[in-house]
């Protein structure tokens, strides 16, 4: 139904906001160690400025960007919950999830007409074959689909970020050593500018790992219910 498709569109829109903010931060966090390693060593006036920018970026991430991103992700998750409860005929758990997202907030990001490509993608949100099984079983299938997809994406994202950050840090460190920088210069020109990116990657890796652990527990519960449903069949 159009109302349900609008929920998915709104969910994607809020996640997109969070991703864009994250992308802006990552670009800035990547630019600092790059500029410090390839430009800072030749200009003594640039070194303290880059270090100051690194501290400023870290504070902006902690004080503003992380909070904004968290609020948008929570809004998107509540919209997804509303979609699932309505489509799968489940009651809304106010104690666990809180209030539903205001219709005005959903409408504010779904005003543009839906494109045919977008409609096609949203109509296939859950496999069509789920509609051929009883509702109680279809709920389990859909929730397991959500859990396994989320686990796969989060694991790949967490380990991908960590591996990329480690490779970049080693690359910048090798470049600094190859350029003949002393230990104080390495700290000022390589390590300090890399701190915002390192803090972001470590925080994201820990957060995604914690979420995957929770999802693993949920998956085990779904599998128990699935086994029970099969016995009853």
C-alpha positions in Angstrom: 0.0 0.0 0.0 1.1 3.6 -0.6 1.1 4.4 3.1 3.6 1.5 3.7 5.8 2.5 0.8 6.0 6.0 2.2 7.2 4.5 5.5 10.0 2.8 3.7 10.8 6.0 1.7 11.0 8.0 4.9 13.2 5.3 6.6 15.6 5.5 3.7 15.6 9.3 3.7 16.6 9.5 7.4 19.3 6.8 7.0 20.5 8.7 4.0 20.9 11.9 6.1 23.0 10.0 8.6 25.1 8.5 5.9 25.7 11.9 4.3 26.8 13.4 7.6 29.1 10.5 8.2 30.6 10.9 4.7 31.3 14.5 5.3 33.1 13.7 8.5 35.1 10.9 7.0 36.2 13.1 4.1 37.4 15.7 6.6 39.0 13.1 8.8 40.8 11.6 5.8 42.0 14.9 4.5 43.8 15.9 7.7 46.3 13.1 7.9 46.8 13.2 4.1 47.5 17.0 4.2 49.7 16.6 7.3 51.8 13.8 5.7 52.3 15.3 2.3 52.1 19.0 2.9 52.7 19.7 6.6 56.3 18.6 6.7 57.4 21.3 4.4 55.6 24.2 6.2 56.3 24.7 9.9 53.3 27.1 10.1 50.9 24.5 8.8 51.8 21.8 11.4 50.2 23.3 14.5 47.2 24.4 12.4 46.5 20.9 11.2 46.9 19.6 14.8 44.4 22.2 16.0 42.0 21.3 13.2 42.3 17.6 14.3 41.3 18.4 17.8 38.4 20.7 16.6 37.1 18.0 14.3 37.2 15.4 17.1 35.2 17.8 19.3 32.6 18.5 16.6 32.2 14.7 16.1 31.7 14.1 19.8 29.5 17.1 20.5 27.4 17.5 17.4 27.8 15.0 14.5 27.4 11.8 16.6 24.3 13.1 18.2 22.7 14.2 15.0 23.5 10.9 13.3 22.2 8.9 16.3 18.9 10.9 16.3 18.4 10.3 12.5 19.2 6.6 12.8 16.8 6.2 15.8 14.1 7.9 13.8 14.7 5.6 10.8 14.6 2.6 13.0 11.3 3.6 14.6 9.9 4.1 11.1 11.1 0.6 10.1 9.4 -0.7 13.3 6.2 1.0 12.3 6.4 -0.5 8.8 7.0 -4.0 10.2 4.2 -3.8 12.8 1.7 -2.6 10.2 2.7 -5.0 7.4 3.1 -8.1 9.7 0.1 -7.3 11.9 2.1 -6.9 15.1 1.2 -4.7 18.1 3.2 -1.6 18.7 5.4 -1.9 21.9 5.4 1.6 23.3 7.6 0.6 26.3 10.4 -0.8 24.1 10.2 1.5 21.0 8.6 4.6 22.3 6.1 6.7 20.4 5.6 6.4 16.6 7.3 9.0 14.4 5.0 12.0 13.7 3.3 11.9 10.3 4.6 15.4 9.7 8.2 14.1 10.0 7.4 11.3 7.5 5.7 13.6 5.1 8.5 16.1 5.2 10.8 13.6 3.5 8.3 11.9 1.2 6.8 14.9 -0.6 8.5 14.2 -4.0 6.6 11.7 -6.2 7.9 8.2 -6.1 9.9 7.1 -9.2 9.2 3.8 -10.9 12.7 2.5 -10.0 12.2 3.4 -6.4 8.8 1.7 -6.3 10.2 -1.5 -7.8 12.9 -1.6 -5.1 10.5 -1.0 -2.3 7.9 -3.5 -3.5 10.5 -6.2 -3.2 11.4 -5.3 0.4 10.3 -8.8 1.5 10.2 -11.9 -0.8 6.8 -12.3 -2.5 6.7 -16.0 -1.6 6.3 -15.0 2.1 2.7 -14.2 1.3 2.0 -17.8 0.5 2.6 -19.1 4.1 0.5 -18.4 7.2 0.9 -15.0 8.8 2.5 -16.4 11.9 5.2 -18.2 9.9 5.6 -15.3 7.5 6.4 -13.0 10.5 9.3 -15.3 11.5 10.6 -15.4 7.9 10.6 -11.6 7.5 12.2 -11.0 10.9 14.9 -13.6 10.2 15.5 -11.8 6.9 15.9 -8.5 8.7 18.3 -9.9 11.3 20.5 -11.9 8.9 20.8 -9.0 6.5 21.5 -6.5 9.3 24.2 -8.8 10.7 25.9 -9.3 7.3 26.0 -5.5 6.5 27.2 -4.5 10.0 30.0 -7.1 10.1 31.3 -6.1 6.6 31.1 -2.4 7.5 32.8 -2.8 10.9 35.7 -4.9 9.7 36.0 -3.0 6.4 36.4 0.4 8.2 38.9 -1.1 10.7 41.0 -2.7 8.0 41.0 0.4 5.8 41.9 2.7 8.7 44.8 0.4 9.8 46.2 0.3 6.2 46.0 4.1 5.9 47.7 4.6 9.3 50.5 2.3 8.4 50.8 4.0 5.0 51.0 7.5 6.5 53.4 6.2 9.2 55.7 4.6 6.6 55.7 7.7 4.6 56.7 9.8 7.6 59.5 7.4 8.6 60.7 7.3 4.9 60.7 11.1 4.9 63.0 11.1 7.9 60.6 12.6 10.5 61.7 12.4 14.1 59.4 10.9 16.8 58.0 14.3 17.9 57.3 15.2 14.3 55.6 11.8 13.7 53.3 12.4 16.6 52.5 15.9 15.6 52.2 15.4 11.8 50.9 11.8 11.5 49.4 10.5 14.8 47.5 13.6 16.0 45.8 14.3 12.6 44.8 10.7 12.5 43.1 10.8 15.9 39.6 11.9 14.7 39.5 9.1 12.1 40.8 6.5 14.6 38.3 7.5 17.2 35.5 7.3 14.7 36.6 3.8 13.4 37.0 2.4 16.9 33.7 3.7 18.0 31.9 2.4 15.0 33.6 -1.0 15.2 32.6 -1.4 18.9 29.1 -0.2 18.2 28.5 -2.5 15.3 30.1 -5.5 17.2 27.7 -4.9 20.1 24.7 -4.7 17.8 25.8 -7.9 16.0 26.0 -9.6 19.4 22.4 -8.6 20.2 21.2 -9.7 16.7 22.9 -13.1 17.2 20.8 -13.5 20.3 17.6 -12.5 18.5 18.4 -14.8 15.6 18.7 -17.7 18.1 15.2 -16.9 19.5 13.8 -16.7 16.0 15.3 -20.1 15.2 13.7 -21.6 18.3 10.3 -20.3 17.3 10.9 -21.6 13.7 11.6 -25.1 15.1 8.5 -24.9 17.2 6.4 -23.8 14.1 7.8 -26.7 12.1 6.8 -29.2 14.8 3.3 -27.9 14.9 3.0 -28.2 11.2 
